[in-house]
């Protein structure tokens, strides 16, 4: 067990939290992009249907 100074621990926790936040944000953006692609496909399908 290594001794960590409270302020260092706090800093480490903050960095971990920041990293997690960035990861979550990245995942959210990826999800939004996927949804967007799906929406475009649906729109294209509807447009094709209307044209027929």
TORVOBA-35540 format. One line per field, with one value per residue (C-alpha): residue number from 0; x negated, y negated, z. Coordinates in steps of 0.05 Angstrom, whole numbers, always signed. Layout:
<nodes>
num [NUM  ...]
x [X  ...]
y [Y  ...]
z [Z  ...]
</nodes>
This chain:
<nodes>
num [0  1  2  3  4  5  6  7  8  9  10  11  12  13  14  15  16  17  18  19  20  21  22  23  24  25  26  27  28  29  30  31  32  33  34  35  36  37  38  39  40  41  42  43  44  45  46  47  48  49  50  51]
x [+0  -30  -17  +15  +21  +94  +85  +52  +108  +159  +121  +119  +193  +208  +166  +201  +268  +248  +225  +291  +329  +291  +303  +378  +381  +345  +394  +453  +427  +417  +489  +515  +477  +506  +576  +564  +544  +606  +650  +619  +633  +705  +712  +682  +730  +790  +766  +759  +829  +858  +824  +853]
y [+0  -66  -129  -184  -255  -277  -333  -285  -235  -290  -309  -237  -228  -291  -267  -200  -234  -280  -220  -184  -246  -251  -177  -185  -245  -208  -150  -197  -230  -161  -143  -208  -196  -126  -154  -207  -154  -114  -176  -191  -120  -126  -193  -165  -106  -152  -197  -137  -115  -184  -187  -120]
z [+0  -20  +18  -22  +2  +8  -42  -91  -81  -94  -158  -180  -167  -206  -264  -264  -262  -319  -360  -346  -366  -432  -444  -431  -476  -532  -525  -526  -590  -622  -604  -633  -698  -703  -691  -744  -795  -779  -786  -854  -877  -855  -890  -954  -951  -942  -998  -1045  -1026  -1041  -1109  -1132]
</nodes>
